[in-house]
Amino acid sequence: MNDYINVKVQITPYSETVSDILSALLADIGFESFVQTATGLDAYIQTSLFNKEKLESVIENFPFNATISYVIESIKGKNWNEEWEKNYFQPIVIDNECVIYSTHHKNIPQAKYSIIIDPKMAFGTGHHETTSLILTSILKGNVSGKKVLDMGCGTAVLAILAAKRGADKITAIDIDPFAYENAVENIALNNVSDISVKLGGVELLGNETYDIIYANINRNILLNDMHVYVRCMHSGSEIYFSGFYVDDIPVIKEEAEKCDLKFENYIEKNKWVATKFIKR
């Protein structure tokens, strides 16, 4: 089980916008979970991936007029699951149709789809805007009988909902070994089948083609790997990108055009977005 670093950040003057932008920049250097606080945020990264110089660089080059200070704490992996579920992860209902909860919760709200997630440190409980936006896309879209790829699957919550919505064959991929293990565990908890979990990145994408791809990662990775995703699509395939802000849509659309993707629409929540493209 991996140990983690918790960087407790204080932002002066505090604003939610500044906190969100800082979260996105920290995600680019390996931070994978964030909890908003009254004056900043708690950011979590695997101890093996933590680089203080990169953290200092993000702070020194932060593009807004704000004072950022931080304190570093170490968290033993064996304590994180309990801490997260006790203090941060509460049941959440998406669009009055899907409830997400852990095995520790009681008095669960009723919904058409119920998903059990014991998140540990894997990203994807539905609480972050990007996850909830893609969950909404799955609820509103037609996935029945479709072949689906969940790229950067985290807890596998997206893959699990797609399975419950009738997707025919699903592949879930994550580069983090801990996320891979957690995805396997959560799939078993939900008694869903036809989900194949793989450990790795875009190098695992071979000759398979998919009807629908969900890629909730971050802007830089999406821009770098988009051309690889597109090789796994046929004409008419849908791809949903999230993990970035409304202001990032133009650069995402520019790269998508180069990859022969047609922009369809986007949905927004607190300046985060999920975009939909179709393969021409």
Backbone torsions as a table, in degrees:
resi	resn	phi	psi	omega
1	MET	NA	132.7	-174.4
2	ASN	-76.1	143.5	170.4
3	ASP	-87.6	155.3	-176.3
4	TYR	-129.1	156.9	170.7
5	ILE	-106.2	131.4	172.7
6	ASN	-107.2	113.8	175.7
7	VAL	-96.7	110.4	-178.6
8	LYS	-90.3	108.7	-171.9
9	VAL	-102.0	135.2	172.4
10	GLN	-114.5	130.3	-178.2
11	ILE	-114.5	126.7	179.8
12	THR	-130.9	122.1	-7.9
13	PRO	-73.5	147.1	-176.4
14	TYR	-81.8	139.8	167.7
15	SER	-147.9	150.4	-178.7
16	GLU	-64.6	-35.5	179.5
17	THR	-63.0	-47.2	179.1
18	VAL	-61.9	-40.8	179.3
19	SER	-62.3	-42.5	-180.0
20	ASP	-65.0	-41.4	-179.5
21	ILE	-66.6	-41.3	177.2
22	LEU	-62.1	-40.0	178.0
23	SER	-58.9	-43.7	-179.5
24	ALA	-63.4	-41.1	178.9
25	LEU	-67.1	-37.7	177.7
26	LEU	-69.5	-33.7	176.6
27	ALA	-61.3	-33.5	-179.8
28	ASP	-66.8	-19.7	179.8
29	ILE	-109.8	18.7	170.3
30	GLY	109.5	-8.0	177.3
31	PHE	-69.8	139.2	-170.8
32	GLU	-122.7	-12.6	177.9
33	SER	-141.6	145.3	-176.8
34	PHE	-139.6	140.3	175.8
35	VAL	-127.2	120.4	178.8
36	GLN	-68.6	140.3	173.7
37	THR	-121.6	177.8	-177.1
38	ALA	-66.7	-26.8	-176.1
39	THR	-123.3	7.1	-178.3
40	GLY	173.3	-126.1	179.6
41	LEU	-160.8	157.4	169.4
42	ASP	-103.4	123.7	-178.4
43	ALA	-115.1	135.9	-174.0
44	TYR	-119.3	137.1	179.7
45	ILE	-146.1	146.1	175.9
46	GLN	-60.9	137.9	-178.2
47	THR	-54.7	-38.8	-177.7
48	SER	-68.3	-19.3	-178.0
49	LEU	-100.5	-8.6	-174.5
50	PHE	-72.5	130.7	178.4
51	ASN	-131.9	108.1	-175.5
52	LYS	-63.8	-33.8	179.3
53	GLU	-63.8	-40.2	177.4
54	LYS	-65.5	-39.5	177.2
55	LEU	-61.2	-47.0	179.2
56	GLU	-61.8	-37.1	179.7
57	SER	-64.4	-42.6	177.6
58	VAL	-59.9	-43.7	-178.2
59	ILE	-68.8	-44.0	-178.4
60	GLU	-65.3	-32.8	-177.4
61	ASN	-102.3	16.2	-178.9
62	PHE	-62.2	128.7	-169.9
63	PRO	-81.6	14.1	179.3
64	PHE	-125.3	155.5	-179.2
65	ASN	-81.3	87.3	179.8
66	ALA	-150.7	146.4	175.4
67	THR	-91.5	125.1	-177.2
68	ILE	-118.7	122.4	174.9
69	SER	-124.4	162.2	-177.1
70	TYR	-153.8	159.7	173.5
71	VAL	-129.4	137.9	-178.3
72	ILE	-103.1	130.1	175.4
73	GLU	-125.9	146.3	176.2
74	SER	-98.1	140.3	178.9
75	ILE	-125.5	122.7	175.2
76	LYS	-69.1	135.6	-176.7
77	GLY	-55.5	-35.9	-175.9
78	LYS	-67.2	-18.9	-179.1
79	ASN	-95.5	-15.1	-169.7
80	TRP	-68.7	-43.8	-175.9
81	ASN	-56.2	-48.5	-179.3
82	GLU	-64.0	-42.7	-179.2
83	GLU	-61.6	-46.8	-179.0
84	TRP	-61.9	-50.2	-175.6
85	GLU	-67.3	-31.8	-178.4
86	LYS	-73.7	-42.1	-168.8
87	ASN	-106.4	-26.8	-169.8
88	TYR	-121.0	-42.0	-173.3
89	PHE	-89.2	107.3	175.5
90	GLN	-115.5	155.7	179.5
91	PRO	-53.9	142.2	-179.4
92	ILE	-133.7	142.0	178.2
93	VAL	-112.2	126.8	180.0
94	ILE	-102.2	118.5	174.7
95	ASP	53.7	31.3	179.9
96	ASN	57.9	17.2	-177.1
97	GLU	-121.8	-25.8	-173.0
98	CYS	-134.2	124.3	176.4
99	VAL	-108.5	135.4	179.4
100	ILE	-119.3	129.5	-176.0
101	TYR	-152.7	170.6	179.4
102	SER	-108.8	170.7	-180.0
103	THR	-66.3	-15.0	-178.7
104	HIS	-87.7	-12.2	-174.9
105	HIS	-83.7	149.6	174.3
106	LYS	-123.9	168.1	-179.5
107	ASN	53.2	56.2	-177.0
108	ILE	-75.6	130.9	174.7
109	PRO	-59.5	149.6	-179.8
110	GLN	-89.2	139.4	177.9
111	ALA	-154.9	166.2	-178.7
112	LYS	-60.6	-40.8	179.3
113	TYR	-118.5	130.5	177.4
114	SER	-116.4	129.5	-179.5
115	ILE	-126.4	127.9	177.0
116	ILE	-96.9	124.3	178.5
117	ILE	-129.8	118.4	168.0
118	ASP	-102.0	96.0	-161.8
119	PRO	-73.6	-29.5	-173.1
120	LYS	49.4	-125.4	179.8
121	MET	-106.2	6.6	179.3
122	ALA	-76.5	139.5	-177.3
123	PHE	-76.4	135.5	172.7
124	GLY	127.0	69.2	175.1
125	THR	-108.1	-5.1	-176.5
126	GLY	96.0	-10.4	-178.4
127	HIS	-77.3	-34.4	178.0
128	HIS	-73.7	145.0	-175.9
129	GLU	-55.2	-40.8	-175.5
130	THR	-65.8	-39.7	178.4
131	THR	-66.1	-45.1	-178.3
132	SER	-66.0	-32.4	178.4
133	LEU	-66.4	-42.3	178.5
134	ILE	-70.1	-37.0	175.0
135	LEU	-59.3	-42.1	175.8
136	THR	-60.7	-42.3	179.0
137	SER	-61.0	-38.5	178.5
138	ILE	-68.2	-40.4	-179.9
139	LEU	-66.4	-36.5	-176.6
140	LYS	-87.2	-21.6	-176.3
141	GLY	-90.2	177.8	178.5
142	ASN	-106.5	104.2	179.7
143	VAL	-107.8	-4.8	-175.5
144	SER	-59.9	125.1	178.8
145	GLY	75.0	5.0	-176.2
146	LYS	-92.2	151.4	174.7
147	LYS	-91.5	124.0	-167.2
148	VAL	-123.2	142.4	171.9
149	LEU	-118.6	125.3	173.8
150	ASP	-106.7	100.8	-174.2
151	MET	-94.2	122.2	-173.5
152	GLY	75.9	55.5	-163.9
153	CYS	-72.9	-22.1	-178.4
154	GLY	58.4	-120.1	-179.3
155	THR	-73.8	-10.0	-174.8
156	ALA	75.3	19.1	-179.0
157	VAL	-61.7	-36.4	179.5
158	LEU	-67.9	-45.2	179.2
159	ALA	-61.3	-39.6	-178.7
160	ILE	-65.9	-44.1	178.1
161	LEU	-64.7	-41.4	177.7
162	ALA	-59.0	-40.2	177.8
163	ALA	-63.9	-43.8	179.7
164	LYS	-66.4	-24.6	178.9
165	ARG	-89.3	2.7	171.3
166	GLY	102.3	11.0	176.0
167	ALA	-58.6	144.3	-171.0
168	ASP	-84.1	-43.5	-178.9
169	LYS	-146.7	127.7	-172.3
170	ILE	-127.3	135.5	172.4
171	THR	-115.3	129.2	178.9
172	ALA	-118.6	125.7	-175.2
173	ILE	-126.8	136.1	172.2
174	ASP	-146.1	145.0	-176.7
175	ILE	-83.7	-14.6	-177.2
176	ASP	-92.1	120.7	-179.5
177	PRO	-56.9	-35.2	-179.2
178	PHE	-69.2	-39.6	176.4
179	ALA	-64.3	-41.1	178.6
180	TYR	-57.0	-49.7	-179.9
181	GLU	-61.9	-41.5	-178.9
182	ASN	-67.2	-38.7	177.8
183	ALA	-60.9	-45.1	178.5
184	VAL	-59.6	-43.7	-179.5
185	GLU	-63.1	-44.8	-177.1
186	ASN	-68.4	-36.5	176.6
187	ILE	-62.0	-42.0	177.9
188	ALA	-64.7	-40.1	179.6
189	LEU	-59.9	-32.4	-175.5
190	ASN	-95.1	0.6	176.4
191	ASN	52.8	41.7	176.4
192	VAL	-105.5	150.8	-178.1
193	SER	-118.3	-179.4	177.7
194	ASP	63.7	25.7	172.1
195	ILE	-115.9	119.0	177.1
196	SER	-102.6	120.1	-179.1
197	VAL	-100.1	132.1	-178.6
198	LYS	-127.9	144.1	179.2
199	LEU	-99.8	118.1	178.9
200	GLY	150.2	-161.0	-178.7
201	GLY	-125.5	-147.2	-174.8
202	VAL	-65.4	-16.5	178.4
203	GLU	-64.2	-16.2	179.3
204	LEU	-82.6	-12.1	-177.4
205	LEU	-83.0	105.4	-177.5
206	GLY	-100.5	-119.7	-176.0
207	ASN	-93.8	-0.6	178.3
208	GLU	-65.1	144.7	172.4
209	THR	-119.9	151.1	-174.8
210	TYR	-127.2	148.8	175.6
211	ASP	-79.6	-34.6	-178.1
212	ILE	-139.1	134.9	175.0
213	ILE	-123.4	132.9	172.2
214	TYR	-112.7	122.8	-179.9
215	ALA	-129.1	90.3	178.3
216	ASN	-102.8	88.6	-173.4
217	ILE	-127.9	-105.1	169.3
218	ASN	-154.5	166.3	-170.6
219	ARG	-56.1	-47.9	-174.2
220	ASN	-64.5	-42.7	178.4
221	ILE	-66.0	-41.7	178.7
222	LEU	-59.9	-44.8	179.9
223	LEU	-63.9	-37.4	-177.6
224	ASN	-73.9	-35.8	-171.0
225	ASP	-105.7	-2.9	-173.9
226	MET	-54.9	-41.6	-177.5
227	HIS	-63.7	-27.5	178.0
228	VAL	-74.4	-42.0	177.4
229	TYR	-57.5	-43.4	-174.4
230	VAL	-63.8	-29.2	177.2
231	ARG	-65.2	-16.6	179.5
232	CYS	-98.6	14.8	-177.5
233	MET	-117.3	151.6	172.1
234	HIS	-110.0	170.4	177.9
235	SER	-57.9	125.6	-178.2
236	GLY	96.5	-9.5	176.1
237	SER	-63.0	146.8	177.9
238	GLU	-104.0	143.9	173.0
239	ILE	-135.6	132.5	-179.0
240	TYR	-113.0	123.3	178.1
241	PHE	-108.7	138.0	171.2
242	SER	-149.5	173.1	-176.4
243	GLY	110.8	17.5	-177.7
244	PHE	-150.0	177.9	-173.2
245	TYR	-100.6	166.0	176.2
246	VAL	-52.1	-41.7	-177.4
247	ASP	-65.5	-16.5	-179.7
248	ASP	-88.2	-8.7	-175.9
249	ILE	-56.4	-44.4	-178.5
250	PRO	-56.5	-42.2	-178.3
251	VAL	-71.7	-33.1	174.9
252	ILE	-66.3	-44.3	179.4
253	LYS	-63.8	-38.1	-179.8
254	GLU	-62.0	-45.3	179.2
255	GLU	-68.9	-37.9	179.7
256	ALA	-61.8	-39.2	178.1
257	GLU	-60.7	-39.8	178.4
258	LYS	-63.6	-27.2	-177.7
259	CYS	-95.3	12.3	177.3
260	ASP	66.1	36.6	175.6
261	LEU	-105.7	138.1	178.5
262	LYS	-101.5	125.9	179.2
263	PHE	-70.2	131.0	178.4
264	GLU	-104.0	-58.5	-177.5
265	ASN	-170.2	177.9	172.8
266	TYR	-145.4	156.3	171.1
267	ILE	-120.9	153.3	-169.1
268	GLU	-132.7	145.7	174.1
269	LYS	-149.9	115.2	179.7
270	ASN	52.5	42.0	177.3
271	LYS	77.4	-9.7	171.0
272	TRP	-82.2	152.7	-177.5
273	VAL	-136.9	159.9	165.9
274	ALA	-126.1	127.2	-177.8
275	THR	-109.8	149.6	178.2
276	LYS	-118.4	130.2	176.4
277	PHE	-127.1	154.5	177.2
278	ILE	-120.2	137.1	175.0
279	LYS	-74.5	126.3	-179.3
280	ARG	-69.2	NA	NA
